[in-house]
Amino acid sequence: MSGESEILDFIGNVTDEIAGGVERLRKLGVTRVLINNLHPLACTPWQTRPSNYTECMGRGNVAALFHNGDLEKKLNASSSDSVYLIDLHRAFTNIVDPSDPQDIPQVAKQFIKNKLKLCCYSFDPNGYCGQADEDGGVLYNICSHPEKHFFWDDVHPTQAGWEAVMGQLEKDIKDFLHITY
């Protein structure tokens, strides 16, 4: 899938399936559905490695934006009282690629030096975090301060990373679900 039209067709198929799943849930009587959009894919360590983890790379963010816009349109989430679209894209972007680097949100300050670097990395460029050799020897290294890294591995946030993301989203989710604090 390298052509733009193939990618857009794929995105359309994915968002159709998500919207169809939500509709099936609603027909079953589910009254409130939370769906998350895509985070900025080009800002994961898997994509930022070529820049030595200094900048978001590639067209992944454009694809995520197409996906997110199409998903919102198909779910009609902005005007629905039964479907809430969790904006992971905004929450991640506020941390890993803020629009104004001079105005970094408080939740992102602990990650300033390591916002795009992974904490757990393989010694093998084609390996993965947690990989072991046939004798059980580890083939990876873990950073000494995971709480200062947003990403744990090539694509997953650390616990501190998820806390920073959810800290931005929690109030709106609780409001949608009518959960009192």
C-alpha positions, 0 to 999 in steps of 0.5 A, a space after each residue: 500500500 504505497 499509493 495515496 488512493 490505496 491508503 485513503 481506501 484502506 482508511 475508509 475501510 477501517 473507519 467504516 468498520 469502526 462506525 459499523 461496530 459502534 452502530 451494532 453496539 447502539 442497537 444492542 442497547 449500549 447508551 454511551 460509546 467511547 472511541 479513540 482516534 489515532 495519535 500522531 503516528 509519525 511521532 513514534 520512535 519507530 518513525 523518529 529513529 532516522 532523525 535520531 529521535 529529534 523530529 516527527 517523520 514521514 506521512 504518518 501524521 497526515 494519514 492519522 489526520 485523514 483517519 481521524 477526520 473520516 472517523 469523526 464524520 462517520 460517527 457524527 461524534 461532534 453532535 452525538 450524545 451517545 458517542 464520544 471521540 477521545 482525541 488521542 491525537 491532540 493529547 499526544 501532540 501536546 506532548 510530543 509535537 506541540 505547536 509552540 515549543 515555547 509554550 510546552 504544557 505542564 504535562 509534557 515538561 518531564 519528557 522534554 529531553 526524551 519525548 520521542 526517544 524510546 526507553 526500552 530498545 533492542 541491541 538488534 536494529 530488527 529486534 524488539 524490546 523484551 527479546 532474548 537469545 536462545 539461552 535467555 540472555 537479554 537483547 535489549 536495554 532499558 533506560 534508567 528513568 522511564 518516568 522521563 520518557 514518553 515512549 516505552 518502546 517503538 510505539 507504546 507510551 510509558 506509564 508516565 506517558 499514559 498518565 500525561 495523556 489521560 490527565 488531559 482527557 480524564 475530565 472530558 471522558 468523565 463528563 461524557 459518562 456523567 461520572 462525578 469526581 
